[in-house]
Amino acid sequence: MQKMETRGGRRRPTLSDIKENESEDVTYDDLLSSAGEFGLYQKILFISTFPFYAFGVVSYFQQLFITEVSPNHWCNVPELANLTALQRRALAIPADTDARFGYSQCSAYVANWSAELVAGRTAPDPSWRTEPCRHGWEFNSTEIPYPTITSELGWVCDKDSYQASAQSIFFVGSIVGGFLIGWIADRYGRLPAAAVCNVIGGVSGVITIFAKNFVQFAVCRFFMGMSWDNSMLMVYLLVLEYVAPKYRTIIANLPFAIFYTIAVCVYPWIALACNDWKLFSLATCIPMIFAVFAPLLMPESPRWLMSVGRVDDAIIKIQRIGQVNKKEVPSKLIEQFKASLSKQKVDAKYGAVDLIKRRLLRNMFICVCMGYMCCTITFDSLIRSIGQLEFDFFVSFSVISFTEFPSLVLVSFILDLTGRKWLAVSTFAIACVFSVLTAFLGGGLSSVLCAVVARFAINITCNTVMQWATEMLPTAVRGTGMSIVHICGYIATVISPFIVYLEIYYTWLPLVIVGAVAGSGILIVIGLPETAAKQLPHTFEDAETLIRTSKFIEIPCLMKKKNDAEGHENSSFEL
């Protein structure tokens, strides 16, 4: 008999072994391996996810580019339209040494401007009375060169909290969408869920251009929020459930590294090319509606099919993978797979409530949710602090966003070496330190570089925790469970816009709070079980076994050294 392969701490039979040993349990991963662990089929599926990562970028970042305005603004005085911007500001705007730019942004002098212009006046009379802006505002167009809804509707001065409020409403929508889309994912499949949430996002993004006031805009943001994250998460889960553990880390992170990075780095330049927030919304949101065709063009997850009792349909999918990959799935292997399934407890009747009923799963799940909350607060706050770096907004956004690529490529190739836990702990620590440093460097290039390091680290943390959480949940509740994890992230990020808003009181305060949140993440995730190179738990019992057998320190890269020294293979090195 040929030597058996090992994986995930147990022996995986080769095809020869299976033919000779009919008592050997055959798992889904064994069946998938026989059809090709990462062949042409998985590569085509991998490439087909690109639009969904672009849709995720649109859903999350649209508001930033349709509401952002230059902080350098002042009252518009129509009577002085023939003067240059600097001349208008010098003549009509009161000086204010306590203000950020040295002049009042919310008031203007009242004077007979026609008479003053005829008299050749170029400087104001300090005795003139002042009044709040009556004719809107002028904005420094060198920073944000196109009109946004904020500049059109005057959401500054006494309305400067509207952007933060709308973003929080967006995340409230994400909470509702998370429950709805998660339920659809586990009831009807990953692809219907992906189609529904992207169509909701696309339609709401288009309707946004008709908003005439804050209430209308906020309603649109609520529905756009329903699409956020699930627009990517569903196809992320789909692809993850199509590959074996050997390739799981690479496939989980490379789409973010390549597709998400391309989309997020190009996004601000699309805004500049459109040169108008309404045209920009149409150009980026209409494509999301075409996700309605996803169930017709992409395959449903075999793991999901199995979780709802459609084993024969799942086997047909596996056989199709084998056909495309030019590998034959042995009929005897299929028979043993069915026999193995018949021995397992069926979890199809279970739901997310069962995660709370079981003590081990409940404690693990709460820590996963809280850890992801720390990730999302840190990530979102760093994004929304870009405008405080006093550097070109679009260049800063693209440069900092580009950190997605190297950080996620790095994750793809080291996550199985370091393990999930210790990579998350170390990157949380880096994000904590450099967020605080950014707060006290006073803006400019040095602040941008520290922000780049902090963003680089938290990118790694977010994707590590996302994959880690997926690998801890049993199949029957993986879609719903991951949606709940992300819902907790949405709840946390409801407050992140207001954390950034605290900059009006102390410029250093937001990033210090961000650093403290990242530091808290270390304490939360350090007790979670390691999942590197282990089977995805199919049943609730599998998940509980994973937790019970986990050690505080499990470092896969040290495992190999120990195993080599002992002359045999295992799955982890335990201290």
Secondary structure, DSSP 8 states (H G I E B T S, - for coil): ----EEETTEEE--HHHHHH-TTS---HHHHHHHH-SSSHHHHHHHHHTHHHHHHHHHHHHHHHHHH---S-EEE--GGGTTS-HHHHHHHHS-B-TTSTTSB-SSEEE---HHHHHHTT--S--TTS-EEE-SS-EEE-TTTS-S--HHHHHT-SGGGTTHHHHHHHHHHHHHHHHHHHHHHHHHHH-HHHHHHHHHHHHHHHHHHGGG--SHHHHHHHHHHHHHHTTHHHHHHHHHHHTTS-HHHHHHHHHHHIIIIIHHHHHHHHHHHHHH-SHHHHHHHHHHHHHGGGGHHHHS---HHHHHHTT-HHHHHHHHHHHHHHTT----HHHHHHHHHHHHHS---TT--THHHHHSHHHHHHHHHHHHHHHHHHHHHHHHHHTGGGG-S-HHHHHHHHHHTHHHHHHHHHHHHHHH-HHHHHHHHHHHHHHHHHHHHTS-SSHHHHHHHHHHHHHHHHHHHHHHHHHHHHS-GGGHHHHHHHHHHHHHHHHTSHHHHHHGGGT-TTHHHHHHHHHHHHHHHHHTTS---TT-----SHHHHHHHHHT--S-B-HHHHHHHHHHHTS--S--B-
